[in-house]
Amino acid sequence: MTKQTRVPKLRFPEFSENWEVKKLGDIIVNLESGVSVNSTDELISNYGEFGILKTSCVSEGIFQPEQHKKILKNDLRRAKVNPQRDTILISRMNTPQLVGQIGYVFKDYPFLFVPDRLWMARLKSDFNVKLVSFILSSKKQMSKVSNIATGTSGSMKNISQPNYLALEISLPPLPEQNKIANFLTAIDEKIQRLKEKKCLLEEYKKGLMQQIFSQKLRFKQDDGSDFPDWEKKTLGEVLLEHKTRNIRNEIIEVFSVSKAMGVINQIEHLGRSYASDNITNYKVVFPYDLIYTKSPTSDFPFGIIKQNKLNRIGIVSVLYGVFSPKSKYIGLMLDYYFSIWQHTYNYLNPLVQKGAKNTMNIGNKDFLSGSEIYFPSTLNELKKITSFLTSIDEKIGKVSRQIGEAETYKKGLLQQMFV
């Protein structure tokens, strides 16, 4: 019987040999699952503590060891299988979208353990493990995994070892494997550096906001003199609720409100529109308006508050509160202020009663009459603060775009370099 051979669309010019089709069972020497143990939802903090990995520790070829929970001492004896250098972790049981996700383990983790929903795969020595991890995380290979996943539950799917090991991948000779793996690893390292840069900028911004809103950090006037002391005001003194509705059905763009991205087109954010067939009763949102969602999200159990920075008019659900600020700078200042979860929690907690469907029973008048907040006394200081924070946002946005471009470039390569 002749061997199946294939050639990728894109390859390094010094290589010309055909790629050979192999079953995963031909290259994996051992596929081992761990044991799930009792744990607490916290990270390891001291020497002598041990953690059990979450299934979320693997995604798109990346292993995230920080995704773990601390094992209870009385259950530690049951834990087995530590993540080891140059192996691949595979999610054998997960949601339909995440089943089969993998992560390459780049060093030993003696204080972490693999749960029963993950496999750890060791490969034969004549295969480049990193390259195989790139192939296994590719869109084409993930589609194959999705086809063999079974389970009656719509929320969880399983992969059996025999079915997984029967899957086929195409591989070149080892020298080309090494070349491709090194090239793609360099791209991954660039992406990781950009993500670290973004994280540092976000932490820098967070620290500055804490200092600005506590007034430990103050700006100076153009002549070097101090600005006047800040003043306490209620939101009702700087915001005005407007109840404009889309009664003529003229506005069709529906906005969502995201913790990370702020006010954003709903289809762009969620992939499709969730608006009702009849949107004439939806609330109109003008540029610079402030929106209060009244629905919980992570870190913000009472909802989030964001300014419309899109410079265009849209509509939102009638459940949301929409408010016009006295100036766009007031709205932007409040957007930054309420991006700190402690500020949002402390302001809304005394006002909110949770209702059905996780909505928040808080009247818009109550929202405007909560505890007073300190504001700069002059428009000039307000402009300086918001301009400074906006400049940091622009840097974060630039790095985010660079990350997106690098990830898109990598995905394009994966589609052309593998067969």
Order of alpha helices (4+ residues) and beta strands (2+ residues): beta-beta-alpha-beta-beta-beta-beta-beta-beta-beta-beta-beta-beta-beta-alpha-alpha-beta-alpha-beta-alpha-beta-beta-beta-beta-alpha-beta-beta-beta-beta-beta-alpha-alpha-beta-beta-alpha-beta-alpha
